[in-house]
Amino acid sequence: MFTVSREIDFCYGHRLLNYAGKCRHLHGHNGRAVVSFAAERLDDRDMVLDFSEIKRVLNRWIDENLDHRMILQRTDPAVPALERLGEPLHLMDECPTAENIAKLIYDAAAANGFPVREVKLWETPQCCAGYRGKRTDE
C-alpha cells in the first residue's frame, strides 16, 4: 500500500452542547488537519495523488467551508444570533467535536474522488482526534 499525506492548517471556532467542561463555551482553535491517502498501485505519474491537486481541491474546500468560521451544531441556540450578525458559520447535524470535524474533512476528500485513508485533526499541539473510513478494497 502506497500512502501520501498533507497537512492543512486552518482556524475555526466551535462549542460543544451537552458538555460540562470549558468547551461548552464558544472558543477557537488553530487546527491542523493531517489527511492521508492510500492506493494499492500508483497512477500513470507514479503517484498516489499529486500534492498540488490535494492543495487545489481540499485546501480550497477547507478555506471556503471551515477556515475562520464557527463550526456549530445546527440546533445550537447561538446560531440565529450569529446569523443575524452575519458571522460565517458551518453548521453540522452532529456535535462539532474534533472527531466529527475529522469525519467532515474525510467525507469532503472522498466526495472529490480522492483515495482518502484517514484524517487526523489536531485541535492543539497536544490533542488530536481522527477518522478512518472503511475502504471497499480491504
NUVONU-568736 format. One record per residue (C-alpha): x, y, z; residue in one letter. Coordinates in steps of 0.25 Angstrom, whole numbers, padded with zeros to 4 digits, always signed. Layout:
<recs>
XYZA ...
</recs>
This chain:
<recs>
+0000+0000+0000M +0005+0014-0004F +0002+0026+0004T +0003+0041+0004V -0001+0051+0014S -0003+0066+0014R -0004+0076+0026E -0015+0087+0025I -0015+0098+0035D -0028+0106+0038F -0034+0114+0049C -0048+0111+0054Y -0057+0113+0066G -0068+0103+0072H -0074+0099+0084R -0080+0086+0090L -0094+0085+0094L -0098+0076+0106N -0083+0077+0111Y -0079+0081+0125A -0065+0085+0122G -0059+0098+0117K -0063+0094+0102C -0077+0097+0105R -0074+0112+0102H -0071+0118+0089L -0056+0117+0087H -0046+0116+0075G -0034+0107+0071H -0022+0107+0061N -0025+0094+0056G -0017+0085+0047R -0023+0074+0038A -0014+0063+0034V -0020+0056+0022V -0015+0043+0018S -0018+0036+0004F -0014+0022+0000A -0014+0013-0012A -0010-0001-0016E -0004+0004-0029R +0002+0017-0033L -0004+0025-0045D +0002+0027-0058D +0011+0038-0052R +0015+0028-0041D +0008+0035-0030M -0004+0032-0021V -0008+0046-0023L -0002+0059-0027D +0001+0069-0015F -0003+0081-0023S -0016+0074-0026E -0019+0072-0012I -0016+0087-0009K -0024+0091-0020R -0037+0084-0016V -0036+0080-0002L -0029+0093+0004N -0039+0101-0004R -0051+0093+0001W -0046+0095+0016I -0043+0110+0013D -0057+0112+0007E -0065+0104+0018N -0057+0103+0031L -0046+0113+0032D -0049+0125+0041H -0063+0120+0043R -0071+0116+0055M -0074+0101+0053I -0087+0099+0061L -0097+0088+0062Q -0109+0092+0054R -0118+0093+0067T -0109+0102+0075D -0117+0113+0081P -0105+0123+0077A -0108+0120+0062V -0119+0131+0060P -0112+0142+0067A -0099+0139+0059L -0106+0138+0046E -0113+0152+0049R -0099+0158+0052L -0094+0152+0038G -0084+0143+0045E -0078+0132+0036P -0083+0118+0040L -0082+0104+0036H -0094+0096+0042L -0094+0081+0045M -0104+0071+0049D -0095+0065+0059E -0087+0072+0071C -0075+0079+0065P -0065+0070+0073T -0051+0068+0067A -0055+0054+0063E -0067+0059+0055N -0059+0070+0049I -0049+0060+0044A -0060+0052+0038K -0066+0064+0031L -0052+0066+0025I -0051+0052+0021Y -0064+0052+0014D -0061+0064+0007A -0048+0058+0001A -0056+0045-0002A -0067+0053-0009A -0056+0059-0018N -0051+0045-0022G -0039+0045-0014F -0034+0031-0009P -0034+0037+0006V -0030+0027+0016R -0030+0035+0029E -0032+0049+0035V -0026+0054+0048K -0030+0067+0053L -0020+0074+0063W -0028+0084+0072E -0016+0087+0080T -0001+0083+0078P -0004+0072+0089Q -0018+0067+0085C -0023+0061+0072C -0035+0052+0068A -0037+0044+0055G -0046+0037+0046Y -0042+0026+0037R -0053+0021+0028G -0055+0007+0023K -0049+0004+0009R -0056-0005-0001T -0043-0011-0005D -0040-0017+0008E 
</recs>
